[in-house]
């Protein structure tokens, strides 16, 4: 069971009555983000009020997911955190892939990007 749990992240048990913590790995965090956004789309699609006021799906699902995580931590069940390196890496790749330089579009090879990110 520990091997399966370690595949998704790292668990740190709480000492002296403290809440245990679990940090999900970056790919698992990305998977959770995708699931949360798809859940938000489903909620907005089924709600006339949310569609009427044009509330975005990520806002609704992010709010619900944040409340769920806060309840887990507040009740002392488990403190959950997510590795955010994936968003930093993808932002670096997106900003370096195609840049405007003096009216020219300069595209960098992927090898240079992966060397700078790692």
C-alpha positions in Angstrom: 0.0 0.0 0.0 2.9 2.4 0.8 4.4 1.8 -2.6 1.0 2.7 -4.3 0.7 5.9 -2.1 4.3 6.9 -2.8 3.6 6.8 -6.6 1.1 9.7 -6.2 3.1 11.8 -3.6 4.7 11.9 -0.3 3.0 11.3 3.1 4.3 12.9 6.2 2.6 11.6 9.4 1.7 14.1 12.1 3.7 14.0 15.3 2.3 14.6 18.7 -1.3 15.1 17.6 -0.5 17.2 14.5 -2.3 16.7 11.3 -0.6 14.4 8.8 0.3 15.9 5.4 0.3 14.6 1.9 1.9 16.4 -1.0 0.9 15.2 -4.5 3.5 14.9 -7.2 3.4 17.3 -10.1 1.8 14.9 -12.6 -0.9 13.9 -10.1 -1.5 17.6 -9.4 -1.9 18.2 -13.1 -4.4 15.3 -13.2 -6.4 16.8 -10.3 -6.5 20.1 -12.1 -7.9 18.5 -15.2 -10.5 16.6 -13.2 -11.5 19.8 -11.3 -11.9 21.7 -14.5 -14.0 19.0 -16.1 -16.2 18.8 -13.0 -16.7 22.6 -13.2 -17.7 22.3 -16.8 -20.3 19.7 -15.9 -21.6 21.8 -13.1 -21.9 25.0 -15.2 -23.5 23.0 -18.1 -26.3 21.8 -15.7 -26.9 25.1 -13.9 -29.0 27.7 -15.7 -28.0 30.5 -13.1 -24.3 30.0 -13.7 -24.7 30.1 -17.4 -26.9 33.2 -17.2 -24.3 35.1 -15.2 -21.4 33.7 -17.3 -19.5 32.2 -14.3 -16.5 30.4 -15.6 -16.2 26.6 -14.9 -12.7 26.9 -13.3 -14.0 29.4 -10.8 -16.9 27.2 -9.6 -14.9 24.0 -9.5 -11.8 25.7 -7.9 -14.0 27.2 -5.2 -15.6 23.9 -4.4 -12.3 22.0 -4.4 -10.7 24.7 -2.1 -13.5 24.4 0.3 -13.1 20.6 0.3 -9.4 20.8 1.0 -10.0 23.4 3.8 -12.5 21.0 5.4 -10.0 18.2 5.3 -7.3 20.3 7.0 -9.7 22.1 9.4 -11.1 18.9 10.8 -7.7 17.4 11.2 -8.2 14.6 8.7 -5.2 15.4 6.4 -3.3 18.5 5.2 -3.2 18.2 1.4 -0.8 20.2 -0.8 0.1 20.1 -4.5 3.4 20.4 -6.3 3.2 23.5 -8.5 6.4 23.0 -10.4 4.4 21.8 -13.4 2.8 25.2 -13.8 6.2 27.0 -13.6 7.7 24.6 -16.1 4.8 25.0 -18.6 4.9 28.8 -18.2 8.6 28.8 -19.0 8.1 26.6 -22.0 5.1 28.6 -23.3 7.0 31.9 -22.9 10.1 30.6 -24.6 8.6 28.7 -27.5 7.7 31.7 -29.6 8.9 35.2 -28.8 8.5 38.4 -30.7 11.8 40.2 -31.3 11.8 43.3 -33.3 8.8 42.3 -35.4 10.2 38.8 -36.0 8.9 35.7 -34.4 11.8 33.7 -32.9 11.1 30.1 -32.1 13.6 28.2 -29.9 14.4 24.5 -30.3 12.9 22.3 -27.6 16.3 21.1 -26.6 17.3 24.6 -25.4 14.0 24.9 -23.5 14.3 21.5 -21.8 17.9 22.3 -20.8 16.9 25.7 -19.2 13.9 24.2 -17.4 15.7 21.2 -15.8 
